[in-house]
Amino acid sequence: MVSLLEELERREAAIRERVSELRLQVAELSDQLAAFEEMLSQVEVARMVVREVLDDAAADEQAPREEPGPPETGSPIGVVTVPPWEPGMGVSVLSEGYRDVVGVLQAAGRPMRSKAVSVAIGWGEGASKVESVRAKLKRLARRGWLTEHSPGLFALTQPGEDPGPRGADSGG
């Protein structure tokens, strides 16, 4: 019977050693996963910023008007996704993502921060999602759809307000 107990102790020691090795591997993989998730978040934010810069550059260019012709099916690069706001303009001119953002602010009836808007439209609290919403809010503010009451606090442009060039000096 002693040899049976010794064998069990030997097996237990071997299993404990393997468990320890696996825990170490899990810790290493967790560290790697966290590092790659951070890199992914940074790439998502970079992509969003590049799109914002391209959209702004396209909006700033004053291309000469051409004769109406058949619609082109080309690249969406350079397409103005948020036209400058004008009195009487409805949100239907905005793409779906921007309509969602404006809808949340309309429903709230008060200024909101990008994280709260991100959660309200169902995107969650992830850094890249909140940054993407912040970029949308900044773009809407620059184009006169929203006002930025204080840094990071956005509200709809009031009907009686002159929309003007909002947020142009906000650096965002």
ABEGO torsion letter per residue (X at the ends): XAAAAAAAAAAAAAAAAAAAAAAAAAAAAAAAAAAAAAAAAAAAAAAAAAAAAAAAAAAABBBBBBBBBBBBBBBABGBBABBBBBBGBBAAABBAAAAAAAAAAAAAGBBBBAAAAAAAAGAEABAAAAAAAAAAAAAAAAAGABBBABBGBBBBBBAABBAEBBGAAAGX
